[in-house]
Amino acid sequence: MLKDAKRMSKSWNPSYLFIATFKGFYFDEINIIKNNGEIPTFHYNQIAEDVQKRYLQIL
């Protein structure tokens, strides 16, 4: 992801990443580059927790 984030930041600035995994969703501006590959979890207040749980079941 870090490699992709660096590539994206050259083409689109600002850029944002949304990552869906079996453990949850993650979202941030391309700060992943500055944060040694760390990206915060996607907060439930943006999309209801029950909706996120349904999409995690699809994964």
PDB file of N, H, CA, C and O in Angstrom:
ATOM      1  N   MET A   1       0.817  -1.187   0.000  1.00  0.00           N
ATOM      2  CA  MET A   1       0.000   0.000   0.000  1.00  0.00           C
ATOM      3  C   MET A   1       0.861   1.251   0.000  1.00  0.00           C
ATOM      4  O   MET A   1       0.530   2.240  -0.655  1.00  0.00           O
ATOM      5  N   LEU A   2       1.955   1.208   0.728  1.00  0.00           N
ATOM      6  H   LEU A   2       2.223   0.405   1.260  1.00  0.00           H
ATOM      7  CA  LEU A   2       2.815   2.381   0.806  1.00  0.00           C
ATOM      8  C   LEU A   2       3.358   2.748  -0.573  1.00  0.00           C
ATOM      9  O   LEU A   2       3.412   3.925  -0.929  1.00  0.00           O
ATOM     10  N   LYS A   3       3.754   1.751  -1.339  1.00  0.00           N
ATOM     11  H   LYS A   3       3.710   0.795  -1.050  1.00  0.00           H
ATOM     12  CA  LYS A   3       4.260   1.982  -2.693  1.00  0.00           C
ATOM     13  C   LYS A   3       3.166   2.616  -3.555  1.00  0.00           C
ATOM     14  O   LYS A   3       3.430   3.568  -4.289  1.00  0.00           O
ATOM     15  N   ASP A   4       1.952   2.098  -3.471  1.00  0.00           N
ATOM     16  H   ASP A   4       1.737   1.324  -2.875  1.00  0.00           H
ATOM     17  CA  ASP A   4       0.838   2.656  -4.238  1.00  0.00           C
ATOM     18  C   ASP A   4       0.515   4.084  -3.793  1.00  0.00           C
ATOM     19  O   ASP A   4       0.213   4.940  -4.624  1.00  0.00           O
ATOM     20  N   ALA A   5       0.576   4.339  -2.493  1.00  0.00           N
ATOM     21  H   ALA A   5       0.821   3.643  -1.817  1.00  0.00           H
ATOM     22  CA  ALA A   5       0.296   5.678  -1.979  1.00  0.00           C
ATOM     23  C   ALA A   5       1.305   6.688  -2.521  1.00  0.00           C
ATOM     24  O   ALA A   5       0.936   7.804  -2.889  1.00  0.00           O
ATOM     25  N   LYS A   6       2.555   6.303  -2.568  1.00  0.00           N
ATOM     26  H   LYS A   6       2.855   5.397  -2.269  1.00  0.00           H
ATOM     27  CA  LYS A   6       3.583   7.206  -3.107  1.00  0.00           C
ATOM     28  C   LYS A   6       3.317   7.507  -4.579  1.00  0.00           C
ATOM     29  O   LYS A   6       3.454   8.648  -5.019  1.00  0.00           O
ATOM     30  N   ARG A   7       2.936   6.482  -5.336  1.00  0.00           N
ATOM     31  H   ARG A   7       2.824   5.555  -4.979  1.00  0.00           H
ATOM     32  CA  ARG A   7       2.628   6.667  -6.754  1.00  0.00           C
ATOM     33  C   ARG A   7       1.413   7.571  -6.927  1.00  0.00           C
ATOM     34  O   ARG A   7       1.406   8.451  -7.788  1.00  0.00           O
ATOM     35  N   MET A   8       0.388   7.354  -6.109  1.00  0.00           N
ATOM     36  H   MET A   8       0.394   6.639  -5.409  1.00  0.00           H
ATOM     37  CA  MET A   8      -0.829   8.163  -6.193  1.00  0.00           C
ATOM     38  C   MET A   8      -0.541   9.628  -5.877  1.00  0.00           C
ATOM     39  O   MET A   8      -1.079  10.519  -6.534  1.00  0.00           O
ATOM     40  N   SER A   9       0.298   9.883  -4.883  1.00  0.00           N
ATOM     41  H   SER A   9       0.735   9.159  -4.349  1.00  0.00           H
ATOM     42  CA  SER A   9       0.553  11.263  -4.470  1.00  0.00           C
ATOM     43  C   SER A   9       1.246  12.061  -5.567  1.00  0.00           C
ATOM     44  O   SER A   9       1.147  13.288  -5.596  1.00  0.00           O
ATOM     45  N   LYS A  10       1.942  11.380  -6.464  1.00  0.00           N
ATOM     46  H   LYS A  10       2.022  10.383  -6.440  1.00  0.00           H
ATOM     47  CA  LYS A  10       2.582  12.076  -7.583  1.00  0.00           C
ATOM     48  C   LYS A  10       1.560  12.498  -8.640  1.00  0.00           C
ATOM     49  O   LYS A  10       1.752  13.500  -9.330  1.00  0.00           O
ATOM     50  N   SER A  11       0.481  11.737  -8.764  1.00  0.00           N
ATOM     51  H   SER A  11       0.325  10.923  -8.205  1.00  0.00           H
ATOM     52  CA  SER A  11      -0.526  12.016  -9.784  1.00  0.00           C
ATOM     53  C   SER A  11      -1.693  12.848  -9.272  1.00  0.00           C
ATOM     54  O   SER A  11      -2.205  13.712  -9.983  1.00  0.00           O
ATOM     55  N   TRP A  12      -2.109  12.590  -8.053  1.00  0.00           N
ATOM     56  H   TRP A  12      -1.693  11.887  -7.475  1.00  0.00           H
ATOM     57  CA  TRP A  12      -3.281  13.263  -7.484  1.00  0.00           C
ATOM     58  C   TRP A  12      -2.921  13.793  -6.109  1.00  0.00           C
ATOM     59  O   TRP A  12      -2.488  13.049  -5.229  1.00  0.00           O
ATOM     60  N   ASN A  13      -3.109  15.099  -5.943  1.00  0.00           N
ATOM     61  H   ASN A  13      -3.461  15.704  -6.658  1.00  0.00           H
ATOM     62  CA  ASN A  13      -2.807  15.666  -4.643  1.00  0.00           C
ATOM     63  C   ASN A  13      -3.868  16.700  -4.323  1.00  0.00           C
ATOM     64  O   ASN A  13      -3.967  17.686  -5.052  1.00  0.00           O
ATOM     65  N   PRO A  14      -4.664  16.539  -3.283  1.00  0.00           N
ATOM     66  CA  PRO A  14      -4.545  15.468  -2.301  1.00  0.00           C
ATOM     67  C   PRO A  14      -5.151  14.164  -2.802  1.00  0.00           C
ATOM     68  O   PRO A  14      -6.009  14.155  -3.684  1.00  0.00           O
ATOM     69  N   SER A  15      -4.693  13.086  -2.231  1.00  0.00           N
ATOM     70  H   SER A  15      -3.996  13.094  -1.514  1.00  0.00           H
ATOM     71  CA  SER A  15      -5.216  11.750  -2.518  1.00  0.00           C
ATOM     72  C   SER A  15      -5.700  11.124  -1.226  1.00  0.00           C
ATOM     73  O   SER A  15      -5.242  11.470  -0.137  1.00  0.00           O
ATOM     74  N   TYR A  16      -6.635  10.195  -1.366  1.00  0.00           N
ATOM     75  H   TYR A  16      -7.007   9.914  -2.250  1.00  0.00           H
ATOM     76  CA  TYR A  16      -7.183   9.499  -0.203  1.00  0.00           C
ATOM     77  C   TYR A  16      -7.182   8.008  -0.473  1.00  0.00           C
ATOM     78  O   TYR A  16      -7.357   7.570  -1.610  1.00  0.00           O
ATOM     79  N   LEU A  17      -6.982   7.232   0.583  1.00  0.00           N
ATOM     80  H   LEU A  17      -6.839   7.588   1.506  1.00  0.00           H
ATOM     81  CA  LEU A  17      -7.024   5.775   0.484  1.00  0.00           C
ATOM     82  C   LEU A  17      -8.188   5.234   1.292  1.00  0.00           C
ATOM     83  O   LEU A  17      -8.410   5.650   2.429  1.00  0.00           O
ATOM     84  N   PHE A  18      -8.916   4.322   0.715  1.00  0.00           N
ATOM     85  H   PHE A  18      -8.735   3.984  -0.208  1.00  0.00           H
ATOM     86  CA  PHE A  18      -9.924   3.541   1.428  1.00  0.00           C
ATOM     87  C   PHE A  18      -9.525   2.090   1.242  1.00  0.00           C
ATOM     88  O   PHE A  18      -9.404   1.615   0.113  1.00  0.00           O
ATOM     89  N   ILE A  19      -9.321   1.385   2.347  1.00  0.00           N
ATOM     90  H   ILE A  19      -9.419   1.771   3.264  1.00  0.00           H
ATOM     91  CA  ILE A  19      -8.882  -0.004   2.297  1.00  0.00           C
ATOM     92  C   ILE A  19      -9.905  -0.858   3.035  1.00  0.00           C
ATOM     93  O   ILE A  19     -10.264  -0.564   4.175  1.00  0.00           O
ATOM     94  N   ALA A  20     -10.368  -1.908   2.384  1.00  0.00           N
ATOM     95  H   ALA A  20     -10.077  -2.147   1.457  1.00  0.00           H
ATOM     96  CA  ALA A  20     -11.305  -2.853   2.990  1.00  0.00           C
ATOM     97  C   ALA A  20     -10.566  -4.158   3.241  1.00  0.00           C
ATOM     98  O   ALA A  20      -9.986  -4.736   2.322  1.00  0.00           O
ATOM     99  N   THR A  21     -10.588  -4.623   4.495  1.00  0.00           N
ATOM    100  H   THR A  21     -11.059  -4.153   5.242  1.00  0.00           H
ATOM    101  CA  THR A  21      -9.942  -5.880   4.856  1.00  0.00           C
ATOM    102  C   THR A  21     -10.934  -6.727   5.638  1.00  0.00           C
ATOM    103  O   THR A  21     -12.028  -6.270   5.971  1.00  0.00           O
ATOM    104  N   PHE A  22     -10.551  -7.949   5.926  1.00  0.00           N
ATOM    105  H   PHE A  22      -9.663  -8.320   5.655  1.00  0.00           H
ATOM    106  CA  PHE A  22     -11.404  -8.827   6.739  1.00  0.00           C
ATOM    107  C   PHE A  22     -11.571  -8.289   8.153  1.00  0.00           C
ATOM    108  O   PHE A  22     -12.561  -8.599   8.817  1.00  0.00           O
ATOM    109  N   LYS A  23     -10.627  -7.496   8.621  1.00  0.00           N
ATOM    110  H   LYS A  23      -9.823  -7.245   8.082  1.00  0.00           H
ATOM    111  CA  LYS A  23     -10.676  -6.966   9.986  1.00  0.00           C
ATOM    112  C   LYS A  23     -11.413  -5.640  10.089  1.00  0.00           C
ATOM    113  O   LYS A  23     -11.779  -5.227  11.189  1.00  0.00           O
ATOM    114  N   GLY A  24     -11.639  -4.966   8.969  1.00  0.00           N
ATOM    115  H   GLY A  24     -11.342  -5.301   8.076  1.00  0.00           H
ATOM    116  CA  GLY A  24     -12.330  -3.689   9.017  1.00  0.00           C
ATOM    117  C   GLY A  24     -11.946  -2.790   7.864  1.00  0.00           C
ATOM    118  O   GLY A  24     -11.259  -3.201   6.929  1.00  0.00           O
ATOM    119  N   PHE A  25     -12.406  -1.544   7.952  1.00  0.00           N
ATOM    120  H   PHE A  25     -12.964  -1.209   8.712  1.00  0.00           H
ATOM    121  CA  PHE A  25     -12.167  -0.552   6.923  1.00  0.00           C
ATOM    122  C   PHE A  25     -11.174   0.484   7.436  1.00  0.00           C
ATOM    123  O   PHE A  25     -11.136   0.791   8.628  1.00  0.00           O
ATOM    124  N   TYR A  26     -10.382   1.012   6.527  1.00  0.00           N
ATOM    125  H   TYR A  26     -10.413   0.763   5.559  1.00  0.00           H
ATOM    126  CA  TYR A  26      -9.379   2.011   6.865  1.00  0.00           C
ATOM    127  C   TYR A  26      -9.469   3.135   5.847  1.00  0.00           C
ATOM    128  O   TYR A  26      -9.734   2.901   4.668  1.00  0.00           O
ATOM    129  N   PHE A  27      -9.241   4.378   6.321  1.00  0.00           N
ATOM    130  H   PHE A  27      -9.025   4.568   7.279  1.00  0.00           H
ATOM    131  CA  PHE A  27      -9.376   5.528   5.428  1.00  0.00           C
ATOM    132  C   PHE A  27      -8.508   6.668   5.930  1.00  0.00           C
ATOM    133  O   PHE A  27      -8.453   6.942   7.129  1.00  0.00           O
ATOM    134  N   ASP A  28      -7.830   7.331   5.001  1.00  0.00           N
ATOM    135  H   ASP A  28      -7.874   7.108   4.027  1.00  0.00           H
ATOM    136  CA  ASP A  28      -7.065   8.524   5.358  1.00  0.00           C
ATOM    137  C   ASP A  28      -6.566   9.203   4.098  1.00  0.00           C
ATOM    138  O   ASP A  28      -6.537   8.609   3.020  1.00  0.00           O
ATOM    139  N   GLU A  29      -6.178  10.442   4.254  1.00  0.00           N
ATOM    140  H   GLU A  29      -6.202  10.924   5.130  1.00  0.00           H
ATOM    141  CA  GLU A  29      -5.460  11.120   3.187  1.00  0.00           C
ATOM    142  C   GLU A  29      -4.132  10.366   3.037  1.00  0.00           C
ATOM    143  O   GLU A  29      -3.837   9.505   3.865  1.00  0.00           O
ATOM    144  N   ILE A  30      -3.366  10.641   2.069  1.00  0.00           N
ATOM    145  H   ILE A  30      -3.605  11.341   1.396  1.00  0.00           H
ATOM    146  CA  ILE A  30      -2.141   9.889   1.812  1.00  0.00           C
ATOM    147  C   ILE A  30      -1.110  10.111   2.925  1.00  0.00           C
ATOM    148  O   ILE A  30       0.092  10.094   2.659  1.00  0.00           O
ATOM    149  N   ASN A  31      -1.555  10.314   4.138  1.00  0.00           N
ATOM    150  H   ASN A  31      -2.531  10.327   4.354  1.00  0.00           H
ATOM    151  CA  ASN A  31      -0.654  10.434   5.286  1.00  0.00           C
ATOM    152  C   ASN A  31       0.045   9.122   5.582  1.00  0.00           C
ATOM    153  O   ASN A  31       0.978   9.085   6.384  1.00  0.00           O
ATOM    154  N   ILE A  32      -0.392   8.050   4.948  1.00  0.00           N
ATOM    155  H   ILE A  32      -1.149   8.080   4.296  1.00  0.00           H
ATOM    156  CA  ILE A  32       0.248   6.751   5.118  1.00  0.00           C
ATOM    157  C   ILE A  32       1.744   6.859   4.782  1.00  0.00           C
ATOM    158  O   ILE A  32       2.566   6.118   5.320  1.00  0.00           O
ATOM    159  N   ILE A  33       2.078   7.783   3.894  1.00  0.00           N
ATOM    160  H   ILE A  33       1.410   8.386   3.457  1.00  0.00           H
ATOM    161  CA  ILE A  33       3.480   7.977   3.505  1.00  0.00           C
ATOM    162  C   ILE A  33       4.272   8.550   4.682  1.00  0.00           C
ATOM    163  O   ILE A  33       5.379   8.096   4.972  1.00  0.00           O
ATOM    164  N   LYS A  34       3.704   9.538   5.348  1.00  0.00           N
ATOM    165  H   LYS A  34       2.805   9.906   5.113  1.00  0.00           H
ATOM    166  CA  LYS A  34       4.386  10.190   6.473  1.00  0.00           C
ATOM    167  C   LYS A  34       4.357   9.325   7.730  1.00  0.00           C
ATOM    168  O   LYS A  34       5.203   9.486   8.609  1.00  0.00           O
ATOM    169  N   ASN A  35       3.401   8.417   7.824  1.00  0.00           N
ATOM    170  H   ASN A  35       2.714   8.286   7.109  1.00  0.00           H
ATOM    171  CA  ASN A  35       3.178   7.639   9.052  1.00  0.00           C
ATOM    172  C   ASN A  35       3.750   6.233   8.976  1.00  0.00           C
ATOM    173  O   ASN A  35       3.235   5.326   9.630  1.00  0.00           O
ATOM    174  N   ASN A  36       4.798   6.034   8.197  1.00  0.00           N
ATOM    175  H   ASN A  36       5.216   6.771   7.666  1.00  0.00           H
ATOM    176  CA  ASN A  36       5.469   4.732   8.085  1.00  0.00           C
ATOM    177  C   ASN A  36       4.511   3.593   7.739  1.00  0.00           C
ATOM    178  O   ASN A  36       4.641   2.490   8.270  1.00  0.00           O
ATOM    179  N   GLY A  37       3.566   3.852   6.866  1.00  0.00           N
ATOM    180  H   GLY A  37       3.461   4.748   6.435  1.00  0.00           H
ATOM    181  CA  GLY A  37       2.652   2.812   6.416  1.00  0.00           C
ATOM    182  C   GLY A  37       1.434   2.614   7.291  1.00  0.00           C
ATOM    183  O   GLY A  37       0.619   1.738   7.003  1.00  0.00           O
ATOM    184  N   GLU A  38       1.278   3.394   8.353  1.00  0.00           N
ATOM    185  H   GLU A  38       1.941   4.105   8.587  1.00  0.00           H
ATOM    186  CA  GLU A  38       0.117   3.276   9.240  1.00  0.00           C
ATOM    187  C   GLU A  38      -1.054   4.055   8.659  1.00  0.00           C
ATOM    188  O   GLU A  38      -0.879   5.150   8.123  1.00  0.00           O
ATOM    189  N   ILE A  39      -2.249   3.483   8.770  1.00  0.00           N
ATOM    190  H   ILE A  39      -2.391   2.594   9.205  1.00  0.00           H
ATOM    191  CA  ILE A  39      -3.464   4.161   8.320  1.00  0.00           C
ATOM    192  C   ILE A  39      -4.546   3.945   9.378  1.00  0.00           C
ATOM    193  O   ILE A  39      -4.729   2.824   9.853  1.00  0.00           O
ATOM    194  N   PRO A  40      -5.268   5.012   9.752  1.00  0.00           N
ATOM    195  CA  PRO A  40      -6.281   4.861  10.808  1.00  0.00           C
ATOM    196  C   PRO A  40      -7.523   4.108  10.327  1.00  0.00           C
ATOM    197  O   PRO A  40      -7.815   4.038   9.133  1.00  0.00           O
ATOM    198  N   THR A  41      -8.232   3.555  11.290  1.00  0.00           N
ATOM    199  H   THR A  41      -7.995   3.612  12.260  1.00  0.00           H
ATOM    200  CA  THR A  41      -9.481   2.866  10.966  1.00  0.00           C
ATOM    201  C   THR A  41     -10.527   3.890  10.525  1.00  0.00           C
ATOM    202  O   THR A  41     -10.492   5.058  10.910  1.00  0.00           O
ATOM    203  N   PHE A  42     -11.437   3.415   9.721  1.00  0.00           N
ATOM    204  H   PHE A  42     -11.465   2.465   9.408  1.00  0.00           H
ATOM    205  CA  PHE A  42     -12.548   4.228   9.231  1.00  0.00           C
ATOM    206  C   PHE A  42     -13.551   4.364  10.359  1.00  0.00           C
ATOM    207  O   PHE A  42     -14.033   3.355  10.874  1.00  0.00           O
ATOM    208  N   HIS A  43     -13.879   5.589  10.758  1.00  0.00           N
ATOM    209  H   HIS A  43     -13.488   6.409  10.340  1.00  0.00           H
ATOM    210  CA  HIS A  43     -14.744   5.808  11.919  1.00  0.00           C
ATOM    211  C   HIS A  43     -16.205   5.530  11.608  1.00  0.00           C
ATOM    212  O   HIS A  43     -16.704   5.889  10.542  1.00  0.00           O
ATOM    213  N   TYR A  44     -16.889   4.884  12.556  1.00  0.00           N
ATOM    214  H   TYR A  44     -16.483   4.592  13.422  1.00  0.00           H
ATOM    215  CA  TYR A  44     -18.283   4.479  12.377  1.00  0.00           C
ATOM    216  C   TYR A  44     -19.245   5.636  12.215  1.00  0.00           C
ATOM    217  O   TYR A  44     -20.319   5.460  11.639  1.00  0.00           O
ATOM    218  N   ASN A  45     -18.897   6.808  12.701  1.00  0.00           N
ATOM    219  H   ASN A  45     -18.024   6.951  13.168  1.00  0.00           H
ATOM    220  CA  ASN A  45     -19.850   7.913  12.601  1.00  0.00           C
ATOM    221  C   ASN A  45     -20.038   8.395  11.159  1.00  0.00           C
ATOM    222  O   ASN A  45     -20.980   9.136  10.878  1.00  0.00           O
ATOM    223  N   GLN A  46     -19.164   7.989  10.256  1.00  0.00           N
ATOM    224  H   GLN A  46     -18.399   7.387  10.485  1.00  0.00           H
ATOM    225  CA  GLN A  46     -19.306   8.391   8.860  1.00  0.00           C
ATOM    226  C   GLN A  46     -20.279   7.478   8.117  1.00  0.00           C
ATOM    227  O   GLN A  46     -21.026   7.942   7.255  1.00  0.00           O
ATOM    228  N   ILE A  47     -20.278   6.208   8.437  1.00  0.00           N
ATOM    229  H   ILE A  47     -19.672   5.831   9.138  1.00  0.00           H
ATOM    230  CA  ILE A  47     -21.227   5.232   7.896  1.00  0.00           C
ATOM    231  C   ILE A  47     -21.631   4.349   9.072  1.00  0.00           C
ATOM    232  O   ILE A  47     -20.777   3.888   9.830  1.00  0.00           O
ATOM    233  N   ALA A  48     -22.895   4.120   9.217  1.00  0.00           N
ATOM    234  H   ALA A  48     -23.589   4.495   8.602  1.00  0.00           H
ATOM    235  CA  ALA A  48     -23.413   3.382  10.370  1.00  0.00           C
ATOM    236  C   ALA A  48     -22.701   2.036  10.544  1.00  0.00           C
ATOM    237  O   ALA A  48     -22.355   1.369   9.568  1.00  0.00           O
ATOM    238  N   GLU A  49     -22.491   1.656  11.799  1.00  0.00           N
ATOM    239  H   GLU A  49     -22.771   2.197  12.592  1.00  0.00           H
ATOM    240  CA  GLU A  49     -21.789   0.419  12.132  1.00  0.00           C
ATOM    241  C   GLU A  49     -22.456  -0.807  11.517  1.00  0.00           C
ATOM    242  O   GLU A  49     -21.764  -1.709  11.045  1.00  0.00           O
ATOM    243  N   ASP A  50     -23.793  -0.855  11.513  1.00  0.00           N
ATOM    244  H   ASP A  50     -24.355  -0.122  11.896  1.00  0.00           H
ATOM    245  CA  ASP A  50     -24.484  -2.014  10.947  1.00  0.00           C
ATOM    246  C   ASP A  50     -24.252  -2.134   9.442  1.00  0.00           C
ATOM    247  O   ASP A  50     -24.168  -3.243   8.914  1.00  0.00           O
ATOM    248  N   VAL A  51     -24.151  -1.011   8.757  1.00  0.00           N
ATOM    249  H   VAL A  51     -24.220  -0.110   9.185  1.00  0.00           H
ATOM    250  CA  VAL A  51     -23.873  -1.031   7.316  1.00  0.00           C
ATOM    251  C   VAL A  51     -22.460  -1.564   7.072  1.00  0.00           C
ATOM    252  O   VAL A  51     -22.250  -2.384   6.178  1.00  0.00           O
ATOM    253  N   GLN A  52     -21.500  -1.102   7.861  1.00  0.00           N
ATOM    254  H   GLN A  52     -21.671  -0.436   8.588  1.00  0.00           H
ATOM    255  CA  GLN A  52     -20.128  -1.584   7.711  1.00  0.00           C
ATOM    256  C   GLN A  52     -20.044  -3.080   7.983  1.00  0.00           C
ATOM    257  O   GLN A  52     -19.339  -3.798   7.273  1.00  0.00           O
ATOM    258  N   LYS A  53     -20.748  -3.557   8.995  1.00  0.00           N
ATOM    259  H   LYS A  53     -21.321  -2.975   9.572  1.00  0.00           H
ATOM    260  CA  LYS A  53     -20.728  -4.989   9.312  1.00  0.00           C
ATOM    261  C   LYS A  53     -21.290  -5.819   8.160  1.00  0.00           C
ATOM    262  O   LYS A  53     -20.775  -6.898   7.865  1.00  0.00           O
ATOM    263  N   ARG A  54     -22.338  -5.326   7.511  1.00  0.00           N
ATOM    264  H   ARG A  54     -22.756  -4.450   7.750  1.00  0.00           H
ATOM    265  CA  ARG A  54     -22.894  -6.053   6.366  1.00  0.00           C
ATOM    266  C   ARG A  54     -21.886  -6.156   5.236  1.00  0.00           C
ATOM    267  O   ARG A  54     -21.763  -7.208   4.608  1.00  0.00           O
ATOM    268  N   TYR A  55     -21.161  -5.075   4.969  1.00  0.00           N
ATOM    269  H   TYR A  55     -21.261  -4.220   5.479  1.00  0.00           H
ATOM    270  CA  TYR A  55     -20.155  -5.107   3.896  1.00  0.00           C
ATOM    271  C   TYR A  55     -18.958  -5.960   4.279  1.00  0.00           C
ATOM    272  O   TYR A  55     -18.349  -6.581   3.408  1.00  0.00           O
ATOM    273  N   LEU A  56     -18.604  -6.008   5.555  1.00  0.00           N
ATOM    274  H   LEU A  56     -19.099  -5.503   6.262  1.00  0.00           H
ATOM    275  CA  LEU A  56     -17.518  -6.895   5.981  1.00  0.00           C
ATOM    276  C   LEU A  56     -17.891  -8.359   5.769  1.00  0.00           C
ATOM    277  O   LEU A  56     -17.016  -9.177   5.483  1.00  0.00           O
ATOM    278  N   GLN A  57     -19.154  -8.702   5.904  1.00  0.00           N
ATOM    279  H   GLN A  57     -19.865  -8.038   6.137  1.00  0.00           H
ATOM    280  CA  GLN A  57     -19.610 -10.073   5.657  1.00  0.00           C
ATOM    281  C   GLN A  57     -19.424 -10.439   4.193  1.00  0.00           C
ATOM    282  O   GLN A  57     -19.145 -11.594   3.873  1.00  0.00           O
ATOM    283  N   ILE A  58     -19.574  -9.479   3.315  1.00  0.00           N
ATOM    284  H   ILE A  58     -19.800  -8.540   3.575  1.00  0.00           H
ATOM    285  CA  ILE A  58     -19.368  -9.745   1.877  1.00  0.00           C
ATOM    286  C   ILE A  58     -17.927 -10.106   1.591  1.00  0.00           C
ATOM    287  O   ILE A  58     -17.647 -10.966   0.756  1.00  0.00           O
ATOM    288  N   LEU A  59     -16.992  -9.433   2.303  1.00  0.00           N
ATOM    289  H   LEU A  59     -17.220  -8.735   2.982  1.00  0.00           H
ATOM    290  CA  LEU A  59     -15.571  -9.717   2.107  1.00  0.00           C
ATOM    291  C   LEU A  59     -15.264 -11.153   2.476  1.00  0.00           C
ATOM    292  O   LEU A  59     -14.115 -11.583   2.377  1.00  0.00           O
TER     293      LEU A  59
END
